[in-house]
Amino acid sequence: MTAENEREIYHKLEAMKEIRNKTITLERLKRSILNEVRSGDQEGRCLAQYKREMELLQQEKMSHVEELRQIHADINAMETVIKQTEESMSRKLSNASRLHEDYRPLKTEVDLLRRQCLGLDRLPDLHEEEGSPITPEQQPPPMKSCLSCHQQIHRNAPICPLCKAKSRSRNPKKPKKK
C-alpha cells in the first residue's frame, strides 16, 4: 500500500464517518420533523374541534340572547297592557264618580217628588239594589291631575306612574322653628 492509497482510504473513512454522523443527525431531524408534523396535525384536529365547540357555544348564546330578547319584549308588552288597564280603570272610576255626582242630586229630586206628589217611598240607593257591584263604603280614592301628563293620579302619589314625573305639593312642608 502506498501512501497515496492510504491517504485515499483514510479520506474515504473520514468521509464515511462524516456521512454516518450526518446521516444520524439527518435521521434525528427527520424524526423530529415527523413528530412535529404529527403534533401539528393533532393540534389542527383539536383546533377544528375547538372551533366547532366555539360555534356551538355561540349558537347557544344567540338562542339564549333571543330568548332574553323575547322575555324582555313580553315584559314590555305586559307593562304596556298593565299601564293601559290601569289608565282605563282610572278613567272608568273617574267617569263613575262624575256620573254619581250627577246622579245624587237628580235622585234626591226624584225621591222628593215621589214622596211629596205621589206619596211613594224613595228609590233604593245604588248600593241597595240587588246584584249591584257598588258597596256603600266603596268610594274612589281622592285624585289629582299630574302636572306633566294631566292624568288623574292618587293625591298622595309622589311620582306619576305613567310619565314618572315628580309631583309637588301645593302646600309644601314648612320648616320647623327651633
C-alpha positions as CSV (number, residue, x, y, z in Angstrom):
1,M,0.0,0.0,0.0
2,T,1.2,3.2,-1.0
3,A,1.0,6.4,1.0
4,E,-1.4,7.8,-1.6
5,N,-3.6,4.7,-1.3
6,E,-3.5,5.1,2.5
7,R,-4.5,8.7,2.2
8,E,-7.3,7.8,-0.2
9,I,-8.6,5.1,2.2
10,Y,-8.2,7.4,5.2
11,H,-10.0,10.1,3.2
12,K,-12.8,7.6,2.4
13,L,-13.0,6.5,6.1
14,E,-13.2,10.2,7.1
15,A,-15.9,10.7,4.5
16,M,-17.8,7.6,5.7
17,K,-17.5,8.8,9.3
18,E,-18.8,12.3,8.3
19,I,-21.6,10.7,6.2
20,R,-22.6,8.4,9.1
21,N,-22.7,11.3,11.6
22,K,-24.7,13.5,9.2
23,T,-27.0,10.5,8.4
24,I,-27.6,10.0,12.1
25,T,-28.3,13.8,12.5
26,L,-30.5,13.7,9.4
27,E,-32.5,10.7,10.9
28,R,-32.9,12.6,14.1
29,L,-34.1,15.7,12.3
30,K,-36.4,13.6,10.1
31,R,-37.9,12.0,13.3
32,S,-38.2,15.5,14.9
33,I,-39.9,16.8,11.7
34,L,-42.3,13.8,11.6
35,N,-43.1,14.2,15.3
36,E,-43.7,18.0,14.8
37,V,-45.9,17.3,11.7
38,R,-47.9,14.6,13.7
39,S,-48.2,17.0,16.6
40,G,-49.3,19.8,14.2
41,D,-51.9,17.5,12.6
42,Q,-53.2,16.6,16.1
43,E,-53.3,20.2,17.1
44,G,-55.1,21.0,13.8
45,R,-57.7,18.4,14.6
46,C,-58.0,19.7,18.2
47,L,-58.3,23.3,16.8
48,A,-61.1,22.2,14.4
49,Q,-62.9,20.5,17.3
50,Y,-62.4,23.7,19.5
51,K,-63.8,25.8,16.7
52,R,-66.8,23.6,16.3
53,E,-67.4,23.7,20.0
54,M,-67.0,27.5,20.0
55,E,-69.5,27.7,17.1
56,L,-72.0,25.6,19.1
57,L,-71.4,27.8,22.2
58,Q,-72.1,30.9,20.0
59,Q,-75.3,29.4,18.7
60,E,-76.4,28.5,22.2
61,K,-75.5,32.0,23.3
62,M,-77.6,33.5,20.5
63,S,-80.5,31.3,21.3
64,H,-80.3,32.5,24.9
65,V,-80.0,36.1,23.7
66,E,-83.1,35.6,21.6
67,E,-84.9,34.1,24.5
68,L,-83.9,37.0,26.7
69,R,-85.0,39.4,24.0
70,Q,-88.4,37.7,23.7
71,I,-88.7,37.7,27.5
72,H,-88.0,41.5,27.6
73,A,-90.5,42.0,24.8
74,D,-93.1,40.1,26.7
75,I,-92.3,42.1,29.9
76,N,-92.6,45.3,27.9
77,A,-95.9,44.2,26.4
78,M,-97.3,43.2,29.8
79,E,-96.2,46.5,31.3
80,T,-98.0,48.3,28.4
81,V,-101.1,46.2,29.0
82,I,-101.0,46.8,32.7
83,K,-100.5,50.6,32.2
84,Q,-103.4,50.7,29.7
85,T,-105.6,48.7,32.0
86,E,-104.7,50.9,35.0
87,E,-105.5,54.0,32.9
88,S,-108.8,52.5,31.7
89,M,-109.7,51.5,35.2
90,S,-108.8,55.0,36.5
91,R,-110.9,56.6,33.7
92,K,-113.8,54.3,34.4
93,L,-113.7,55.1,38.1
94,S,-113.4,58.8,37.4
95,N,-116.3,58.6,35.0
96,A,-118.4,56.7,37.5
97,S,-117.5,59.3,40.1
98,R,-118.6,62.1,37.8
99,L,-121.8,60.3,36.9
100,H,-122.5,59.7,40.5
101,E,-122.1,63.4,41.2
102,D,-124.9,64.0,38.5
103,Y,-126.9,61.0,39.9
104,R,-127.1,62.1,43.5
105,P,-128.9,65.5,43.1
106,L,-131.3,64.0,40.5
107,K,-132.1,61.0,42.7
108,T,-132.7,63.3,45.7
109,E,-135.1,65.4,43.5
110,V,-136.9,62.3,42.2
111,D,-137.2,60.9,45.7
112,L,-138.6,64.3,47.0
113,L,-141.1,64.4,44.1
114,R,-142.2,60.8,44.6
115,R,-142.8,61.4,48.3
116,Q,-144.5,64.8,48.0
117,C,-146.6,64.3,44.9
118,L,-147.3,60.6,44.9
119,G,-146.7,59.5,48.4
120,L,-144.3,56.8,47.3
121,D,-141.2,55.5,49.1
122,R,-137.8,56.7,47.9
123,L,-135.9,54.8,45.2
124,P,-133.3,52.4,46.5
125,D,-129.7,53.7,46.5
126,L,-127.2,52.2,44.1
127,H,-125.7,50.0,46.8
128,E,-129.1,48.8,47.9
129,E,-130.1,47.5,44.5
130,E,-129.9,43.7,44.1
131,G,-126.9,42.5,42.2
132,S,-125.2,45.9,42.3
133,P,-121.4,45.8,42.4
134,I,-121.3,49.0,44.4
135,T,-120.9,48.9,48.2
136,P,-121.8,51.8,50.4
137,E,-118.2,52.2,51.7
138,Q,-116.8,51.9,48.2
139,Q,-115.6,55.3,47.1
140,P,-113.0,56.3,44.6
141,P,-109.7,57.5,46.1
142,P,-109.1,61.2,46.1
143,M,-107.3,62.1,42.9
144,K,-105.3,65.0,41.5
145,S,-104.0,65.8,38.0
146,C,-100.4,65.1,37.1
147,L,-98.8,68.4,36.1
148,S,-96.9,66.8,33.2
149,C,-99.3,64.4,31.5
150,H,-102.6,65.7,33.1
151,Q,-103.6,62.1,34.0
152,Q,-105.6,61.5,37.2
153,I,-103.4,60.1,39.9
154,H,-103.8,59.5,43.6
155,R,-103.5,62.7,45.6
156,N,-100.6,61.3,47.8
157,A,-98.6,59.8,44.9
158,P,-95.1,61.3,44.9
159,I,-94.5,60.2,41.3
160,C,-96.9,59.8,38.4
161,P,-97.0,56.1,37.5
162,L,-97.5,57.0,33.8
163,C,-94.9,59.7,33.0
164,K,-92.7,59.2,36.1
165,A,-92.8,63.0,36.8
166,K,-92.4,64.1,40.4
167,S,-95.4,65.9,41.8
168,R,-95.1,68.9,44.0
169,S,-97.4,69.7,46.9
170,R,-99.4,72.8,46.6
171,N,-98.8,73.4,50.3
172,P,-95.1,72.4,50.9
173,K,-94.0,71.5,54.4
174,K,-92.9,74.4,56.4
175,P,-89.5,74.1,58.2
176,K,-89.7,73.6,61.9
177,K,-88.8,76.6,64.0
178,K,-86.1,75.9,66.7
